[in-house]
Structures are given as C-alpha cells and as structure tokens.
Amino acid sequence: MDKDSFLKKASLLYKDSCPELSRFLMQTQQMNGSKSSSCVEKLCPFCFQWREPDNHRVRLRPKRRPSAHLQRLLGREAKGRKLRLEESDALCRFRRSSSCLMATCHTCNKTSRTCGPNRDFLTGLVKNPSTPRNAGKRKNPQSTSKGSMSTPSSASSQKSPFSTPRTVSSDSTSSSKSSSVKKSAFSRLKKLLSLEDSPKTKKGGLKDFLSAL
C-alpha cells in the first residue's frame, strides 16, 4: 500500500470520530501533489473536510441569459453584419459563460465553485457528427420502428371507415346508370312491340268492315 492510499483510508476512518485528524491527513495527501478527481469532488478545497449532506450547502448558478442587447447582437451576427470590438467581446463572454456549482462548507464557511461546460462546448457537441449522442440518434431503434410503422399507414388509410362511403357512392352511381340503361332498352322494346301490333289491328279492322258489307 502506498502512502497516498494509506492517508486516504486513515482519513476516512477518522472522519466521524476525529474530524480534525481526518482533515490533517487529507491535507498532507493533497499537499503531496496526488489530487484525484474523485477526492477533489468529495473534499472541501479550503479545510479538506469530507463533504456530507449535513456539513455543506450546495447551490447551482445557471448560465447567463441573453439580454435584449445580446439578442440584437446575435441577430446581426446571424445576418452576417460586422460587429465592433466591444460587441464581439460581449458575445464571446456570453458564449463562454457556464453554469456554476457552488458548495459552502459549514466548517470553514467558505464557498468553492465548480464550473460546468460552456455554450461553445455544448454547441460543438451538437454540430459534431462524430459525438456518441448523434451516433445514438442514428442507431436509435425507435426511428426504425417509426419508419416501419409509416408503411402500413397507406393500407390502413385504404381500410379506414372514411374511405368506405366513397366506394358505396360509386356503387350506387353505377347501379343507377345500369338501371337507366335497362329502362331505356325496355322502353325501346315496348315501342317495337307496339309498332308490330299496329298493322294487325288495322288488318283486323278491314276484315270486319268487309264482313259488315
């Protein structure tokens, strides 16, 4: 076991029974130059107290919001207009602004600040196609399921109840047309039969007239 790990384990052992000794051990470890990220996040950088829910207070300061002046500058930059040096500096400060995590230690009553990613870093993540976020979006199974679900929509639209009245109306129009054709053919046959019967009636009338004479 090396010296740094021994000091860390000893500090964790005495953090409840003797907080002063625990802070001294962690101070000697941090002064040696071995500052691991896990220890730095769990320690107060001023008194080297182990952070617990009841011995410190945490607040989050959000990113700087764009004012009306900054919104006008962003609009001018989007249109491709030239900006003055002061205006470009204001936009750089706005893009470099980031959220800050502030932790106040109750032992030393000092506040440590941990800055998060700025706007330039976040926009670079969105624009860079090689990031795992975009790769996850490309390989998302939901997109494939949506693509597969879009194909049966045409079939479902064909079988939808709203499309049935169209077929019924078309059937009714076709049936009315066929009935009108049948009626016209029936009327023509009726006329032909009446024309054939008319000479017979005339001949019959002549015979009757001669017999009457």
Secondary structure, DSSP 8 states (H G I E B T S, - for coil): --HHHHHHHHHHHSTTT-HHHHHHHHHHHHHTT---HHHHHHB-TTT--B--TTSEEEEEE------HHHHHHHHHHHTT----HHHHHHHHHHHH-EEEEEEEETTT--EEEEEEEEHHHHHHHHH-TTSHHHHHHHT-HHHHHHHHHHTHHHHHHHTSTTSHHHHHHHHHHHHHHHHHHHHHHHHHHHHHHHHHHHHHHHHHHHHHHHHH-
